[in-house]
Amino acid sequence: MSARAPSPPTRPSRRSGTAAPIWRRGWAIAAPATARATRWARWRRIAPGPVARPRAGPPTQGVYPDRKAIAEMLRLPPERVRVIHTEGSGCYGHNGADDAAADAALIASKLPGRPVRVQWMREQEHAGEPYGPAMMIEAAASLDGNGRIDRWTFDVWSNTHTTRPGGAGALLAARHLAEPFPAEPAAMQITPAGNGDRNAIPLYAIPNSRVLWHFLPDMPLRVSALRSLGAYANVFALESMMDDLALLAGADPVEFRLRHLEDPRARRVVEMAAERFGWTGAAPAPGFGHGFAFARYKNHAAYLALAVELSVDRGSGRVRMTRATAAIDSGEIVNPDGIRNQTEGGIIQAMSWTLFERVAYDDTRVTSVDWASYPILRFASVPDRIDVHIVERPGEPFLGTGEAAQGPTAAAIGNAIRAATGRRLRDLPFTPDRVRESTAAG
């Protein structure tokens, strides 16, 4: 979203010699922070003696942090509050479950001995839950005489990507009390797993690189975790840049990536995805495009390479992915079906983010409060075929799987759209209006 996000410092674009065009991603929320499931919580205050003991059953992701925050809001010691997890629809990040529980707790605190149920409706959760932080990325690079990258700069502007677990100030209800609990100030956190800077450092062999995270402490909307944190946008930008550089070098995108990869496991997934997809570098039929992307999640977890085929209707701007082929190295395999399911689901979810999802708002509130104003991918848009190929690594450490597909999917789609239309789209999501305007400008 661009209307009210803080602006990054203004500075000249860095272009020199054979430098590739500056690749930019504008302020845009790619998706909300949750799966958008309606949440409910039940609270009962019972009196075993002189002190009431609240008891709750929300579908929270963390019962102990939730208990601590609710106890602080009620000004009770944590041992006087009991939170019992209840099954609910899942989410990938921070949704409204804790807030619904806090609402129920406040009502129950005024009605001792009576069971209370609170259920947020669709419009309430769409409008009230945290969202994935907006990000902007600016990258610049140049090539040497041999067509290899000799300079790389990557600047990321982003807020924090997680505000949970937190204290009472993380709960909406607590912020609106007569004596409110303020939200905790966002803090920059540099860790091996990454936050807004997750996957900002390229895994490619580049002799001269600089990566900076410009931390923004404030955002116009409440933000928190969205599946893969900053990796989704960072991989999108990084892998789009790699395709632009391959074009500048006159090289095939797959060969260009292999030219800069020294990790044999990274090379293996790139080669496997290209081979199983049938990547030849030749242009497909008119109106179709092939795209490729690679990342090692967090730079220390699963390796994933992805090739996609899609069609672009220039008249309507509609993009439809027809097939996707992924290769993943998750270390030693325990459940191959689970790896495939997670990878297929990640591709489909990231497809939805990339082609459809964005939060709309005006000067006073969020306006995308239902599935009409906040569209998601429907069955008609699901690819005809998704193939996931797993690299066998017996005896190797487990690397996980769950979020490896998010960034490569966005980048592969963007690269395929460029192959189909000759136009680079830099702002997410790639809605029909944006695709149509881009192709018309070309």
C-alpha positions in Angstrom: 0.0 0.0 0.0 1.4 3.4 -0.9 -0.9 6.2 0.2 0.3 6.6 3.8 3.4 4.4 4.2 6.5 6.3 5.4 8.7 7.3 2.5 12.3 6.1 2.3 15.1 8.6 1.9 15.3 10.1 -1.5 18.6 9.5 -3.3 19.7 9.1 -6.9 19.4 5.8 -8.7 22.7 4.0 -8.9 23.5 3.2 -12.5 26.9 3.0 -14.2 28.5 1.3 -17.1 26.8 -2.0 -17.6 24.6 -1.7 -14.5 21.2 -3.3 -14.8 18.2 -1.0 -14.4 17.4 -0.2 -10.8 14.8 -2.7 -9.7 12.2 -1.3 -7.4 9.3 -2.5 -5.4 6.9 0.2 -4.3 5.0 0.3 -1.0 2.5 -2.6 -1.3 0.9 -4.9 1.2 1.0 -8.3 -0.5 -1.4 -10.0 1.8 -2.9 -9.8 5.3 -1.2 -11.5 8.1 -3.7 -14.4 8.5 -5.8 -17.0 6.8 -8.8 -14.9 7.7 -10.7 -17.4 9.7 -13.5 -16.3 12.0 -12.3 -16.6 15.6 -14.3 -17.2 18.8 -13.4 -17.6 22.5 -15.4 -18.7 25.5 -14.7 -17.4 28.9 -16.1 -18.4 32.3 -15.4 -16.8 35.6 -15.8 -19.2 38.5 -15.2 -18.5 42.1 -13.3 -21.2 44.0 -13.0 -19.2 47.2 -12.5 -15.4 47.4 -10.8 -14.9 44.0 -12.4 -15.5 40.6 -10.4 -17.5 38.1 -11.1 -16.8 34.4 -10.9 -19.8 32.1 -10.7 -19.5 28.3 -10.9 -21.7 25.2 -9.6 -19.6 22.2 -7.9 -21.1 19.1 -4.7 -19.2 19.9 -1.3 -20.2 18.5 0.3 -19.7 21.9 -1.7 -20.4 25.1 1.0 -19.2 27.5 1.8 -15.9 25.9 -2.0 -15.3 25.5 -2.5 -16.1 29.2 0.2 -13.6 30.2 -1.2 -10.8 28.0 -4.8 -11.3 29.2 -3.7 -11.5 32.8 -1.8 -8.2 32.4 -4.9 -6.6 30.8 -7.1 -7.8 33.6 -4.5 -6.9 36.2 -4.4 -10.4 37.5 -1.4 -12.7 38.2 -1.0 -15.2 35.4 -1.6 -18.2 37.7 -5.2 -16.8 38.1 -5.9 -17.1 34.4 -6.3 -20.4 32.6 -6.2 -20.6 28.7 -7.2 -23.9 27.1 -6.5 -24.3 23.4 -9.6 -25.0 21.2 -9.4 -26.2 17.6 -10.1 -23.6 15.1 -9.3 -22.9 11.4 -5.6 -22.3 11.0 -3.6 -19.3 9.9 0.0 -18.5 8.8 0.8 -15.6 11.0 -0.9 -13.4 13.5 -4.7 -13.2 13.3 -7.6 -12.1 15.5 -7.8 -15.1 17.8 -6.0 -13.4 20.8 -8.1 -10.2 20.3 -11.4 -12.2 20.4 -10.2 -13.9 23.6 -9.4 -10.5 25.1 -12.9 -9.2 24.2 -14.4 -12.2 25.9 -12.2 -11.8 28.9 -13.3 -8.2 29.5 -17.0 -9.1 29.2 -16.6 -12.1 31.5 -14.8 -9.9 34.1 -18.1 -8.0 34.5 -20.3 -11.1 34.6 -18.8 -13.4 37.2 -20.0 -17.0 37.1 -21.6 -16.7 33.7 -20.1 -18.4 30.5 -19.4 -15.9 27.7 -18.9 -16.6 24.0 -17.5 -14.0 21.7 -17.3 -14.5 17.9 -15.8 -12.1 15.5 -17.6 -12.0 12.2 -15.8 -11.9 8.9 -16.0 -8.1 8.5 -14.7 -7.6 12.1 -11.6 -9.8 11.6 -10.8 -8.4 8.1 -10.9 -4.9 9.6 -9.3 -5.5 13.0 -6.5 -8.1 12.7 -2.9 -7.3 12.1 -1.6 -7.2 8.5 1.7 -8.1 6.7 4.0 -5.1 6.8 4.5 -3.0 3.7 8.0 -3.2 2.2 10.0 -1.4 -0.4 13.2 -2.7 -2.0 15.7 -1.0 -4.2 18.5 -3.0 -5.9 21.3 -2.2 -8.2 24.0 -4.4 -9.8 26.5 -4.4 -12.6 28.3 -7.1 -14.7 31.9 -7.6 -15.5 33.2 -8.3 -19.0 32.5 -12.0 -18.5 28.9 -11.6 -17.8 29.2 -12.2 -14.0 27.9 -9.9 -11.3 30.6 -7.8 -9.9 28.6 -5.4 -7.8 25.3 -5.7 -5.8 23.5 -3.4 -3.5 20.1 -4.2 -1.9 18.2 -1.8 0.3 15.1 -2.9 2.2 12.7 -0.5 3.9 10.4 -2.4 6.3 8.8 -2.4 9.7 9.0 -5.3 12.2 7.4 -8.5 11.0 6.3 -9.8 14.3 4.4 -8.3 17.2 3.6 -11.5 19.0 4.1 -12.8 21.6 3.5 -9.4 23.3 2.0 -8.0 26.4 -1.4 -6.5 27.0 -0.6 -3.7 24.5 -0.7 -6.3 21.7 -4.4 -6.8 22.3 -6.9 -4.4 20.7 -9.3 -4.5 23.7 -6.4 -3.5 26.1 -5.6 -0.5 23.9 -9.1 0.9 24.3 -9.6 0.7 28.1 -10.2 3.8 30.2 -6.6 3.2 31.3 -5.2 1.8 28.1 -2.1 -0.4 27.6 0.0 1.2 24.8 1.4 -1.0 22.1 5.0 -1.9 22.6 7.4 0.1 20.3 8.6 -1.9 17.3 12.3 -2.9 17.7 14.8 -3.9 15.1 16.0 -7.4 15.5 18.9 -8.9 13.6 19.0 -12.7 14.0 20.2 -15.6 11.9 16.5 -16.4 11.0 15.9 -12.9 9.8 12.8 -10.6 10.2 12.2 -7.9 7.6 15.7 -8.7 6.3 15.0 -12.5 5.9 16.6 -13.7 2.6 17.8 -10.2 1.8 21.4 -11.5 1.5 21.8 -13.3 -1.8 23.1 -16.9 -1.8 24.9 -16.3 -5.0 28.7 -15.8 -5.3 29.1 -12.0 -5.7 32.5 -10.4 -4.9 31.2 -7.0 -3.9 27.8 -6.7 -2.2 26.1 -4.5 0.3 22.7 -5.2 2.0 21.0 -2.7 4.3 17.7 -2.9 6.2 16.3 0.6 6.8 14.1 -0.1 9.8 10.8 1.8 10.0 9.5 1.9 13.6 6.0 3.1 12.7 3.4 2.0 10.2 -0.1 3.4 9.6 -1.7 0.0 10.2 -1.2 -2.7 12.9 1.3 -5.2 11.5 2.6 -8.6 12.5 3.7 -11.9 11.1 2.8 -13.1 7.6 4.0 -16.5 6.5 7.8 -16.2 5.6 8.1 -12.7 7.1 10.4 -10.6 4.8 11.5 -13.5 2.7 8.5 -13.2 0.4 9.2 -9.7 -0.8 13.0 -10.0 -0.6 13.2 -13.2 -2.7 10.7 -11.6 -5.2 13.0 -8.6 -5.6 16.2 -10.6 -5.6 15.1 -13.2 -8.1 13.5 -10.6 -10.4 16.8 -8.8 -10.4 18.6 -12.0 -11.4 16.4 -12.4 -14.4 17.0 -8.8 -15.4 20.7 -9.3 -15.1 20.5 -12.5 -17.2 18.8 -10.6 -19.9 21.5 -7.9 -19.7 24.2 -10.6 -20.0 22.4 -12.3 -22.9 22.2 -15.5 -20.8 19.6 -18.1 -20.1 18.0 -17.4 -16.7 18.8 -20.9 -15.4 22.3 -20.9 -16.7 22.9 -17.4 -15.2 21.9 -18.6 -11.8 24.1 -21.7 -12.0 27.0 -19.4 -13.0 26.7 -17.7 -9.6 25.9 -20.7 -7.4 28.7 -22.5 -5.6 26.6 -24.6 -3.1 26.2 -28.0 -4.7 22.8 -28.5 -3.1 21.6 -25.2 -4.4 22.8 -26.2 -7.9 21.0 -29.6 -7.6 17.5 -28.1 -7.0 18.0 -25.6 -9.8 19.1 -28.3 -12.2 16.3 -30.7 -11.1 13.5 -28.1 -11.4 14.7 -27.1 -14.9 15.1 -30.6 -16.1 11.7 -31.9 -14.8 9.9 -28.8 -16.1 11.5 -29.3 -19.6 13.3 -25.9 -19.5 14.9 -25.2 -22.8 15.1 -21.4 -22.9 13.0 -21.3 -26.0 10.0 -19.0 -26.1 6.7 -20.7 -25.6 3.6 -20.0 -27.6 2.5 -16.3 -28.0 0.7 -15.1 -24.9 2.6 -17.6 -22.7 5.7 -17.2 -20.5 8.1 -19.3 -18.6 9.6 -18.1 -15.3 12.2 -19.4 -12.9 13.3 -18.6 -9.4 15.4 -20.1 -6.6 16.0 -19.5 -2.9 17.3 -21.2 0.2 14.8 -20.2 2.9 16.4 -18.1 5.6 19.7 -19.0 3.8 20.1 -21.9 6.2 16.9 -24.0 5.7 15.3 -25.7 2.7 16.4 -25.2 -0.8 13.7 -24.7 -3.4 13.7 -23.9 -7.2 10.6 -23.4 -9.2 9.7 -23.1 -12.9 6.2 -22.0 -14.0 4.3 -21.5 -17.1 1.5 -19.0 -17.4 -0.7 -17.2 -19.9 -1.4 -13.5 -20.0 -4.6 -12.1 -21.6 -3.5 -8.6 -22.7 -7.1 -7.5 -23.2 -8.3 -8.3 -19.7 -5.0 -8.3 -17.9 -5.8 -11.8 -16.4 -2.9 -14.0 -15.6 -3.4 -17.7 -15.3 -0.7 -20.2 -14.2 -1.0 -23.4 -16.1 1.7 -25.5 -14.5 4.4 -25.3 -11.9 7.4 -27.6 -11.3 9.3 -27.4 -8.0 12.4 -29.1 -6.7 13.1 -29.1 -3.0 15.8 -30.2 -0.7 14.5 -30.4 2.9 17.4 -32.6 4.3 16.5 -36.1 5.4 13.0 -37.1 4.3 10.6 -38.2 7.0 7.3 -37.8 5.3 7.6 -37.2 1.5 3.8 -36.7 1.2 4.0 -34.0 3.8 6.8 -32.2 2.0 4.8 -32.3 -1.3 1.6 -31.0 0.4 3.4 -28.1 2.1 5.2 -27.1 -1.1 2.0 -27.3 -3.2 0.1 -25.4 -0.6 2.9 -22.8 -0.4 2.8 -22.3 -4.2 -1.0 -21.9 -4.2 -1.0 -19.5 -1.3 1.8 -17.4 -2.6 0.1 -17.4 -6.0 -3.0 -15.9 -4.3 -0.9 -13.2 -2.6 1.0 -12.4 -5.9 -2.0 -12.2 -8.2 -5.0 -11.1 -6.0 -4.5 -10.1 -2.4 -4.1 -6.5 -1.1 -5.6 -4.5 1.8 -7.6 -1.5 0.9 -8.2 1.4 3.2 -9.1 5.1 3.4 -8.2 7.9 5.8 -10.1 6.3 8.6 -10.3 2.5 8.3 -9.7 -0.7 6.3 -12.3 -1.0 3.6 -11.5 -4.5 2.3 -13.8 -6.3 4.8 -15.2 -9.2 2.8 -14.2 -11.6 0.1 -15.6 -9.3 -2.6 -13.4 -6.4 -1.6 -10.5 -8.7 -0.6 -10.4 -11.3 -3.4 -8.3 -14.5 -3.1 -7.4 -17.2 -5.5 -10.4 -19.4 -6.6 -10.5 -22.9 -7.8 -10.7 -21.7 -11.4 -7.3 -20.1 -11.1 -5.5 -23.1 -9.6 -2.8 -24.4 -12.0 -3.7 -27.4 -14.1 -0.6 -29.2 -12.7 1.8 -28.8 -9.8 4.7 -31.2 -9.6 7.0 -31.3 -6.6 10.3 -33.3 -6.8 12.2 -34.0 -3.6 16.0 -34.4 -3.4 16.8 -37.4 -1.2 19.4 -36.6 1.5 19.5 -39.6 3.9 21.4 -38.8 7.0 21.5 -35.0 6.5 20.0 -32.6 9.1 16.3 -31.8 8.7 15.8 -28.4 7.1 12.0 -27.9 7.3 9.7 -27.2 4.4 6.7 -25.0 5.3 7.7 -21.6 4.0 10.3 -22.4 1.3 7.9 -21.8 -1.7 6.6 -18.3 -0.8 9.3 -16.1 -2.3 10.2 -18.2 -5.3 6.6 -18.4 -6.4 6.2 -14.6 -6.6 9.5 -14.2 -8.4 8.8 -17.0 -10.9 5.4 -15.5 -11.7 6.9 -12.0 -12.2 9.6 -13.4 -14.4 7.1 -15.4 -16.5 4.9 -12.3 -17.0 8.0 -10.4 -18.3 8.8 -13.3 -20.6 5.2 -13.3 -21.9 4.8 -9.5 -22.3 8.2 -8.0 -22.3 7.2 -5.8 -19.3 8.6 -5.9 -15.8 5.9 -5.5 -13.0 7.4 -4.3 -9.8 4.4 -3.7 -7.5 2.5 -6.5 -5.9 -0.1 -7.8 -6.4 -0.1 -8.3 -10.2 -3.8 -7.4 -10.6 -5.5 -7.4 -14.0 -5.5 -3.6 -14.0 -1.8 -3.4 -13.4 -1.0 -6.1 -16.0 -3.3 -4.4 -18.5 -1.8 -0.9 -17.9 1.7 -2.3 -18.2 1.1 -4.1 -21.5 -0.8 -1.1 -22.9 2.2 1.1 -22.1 4.5 -1.3 -24.0 
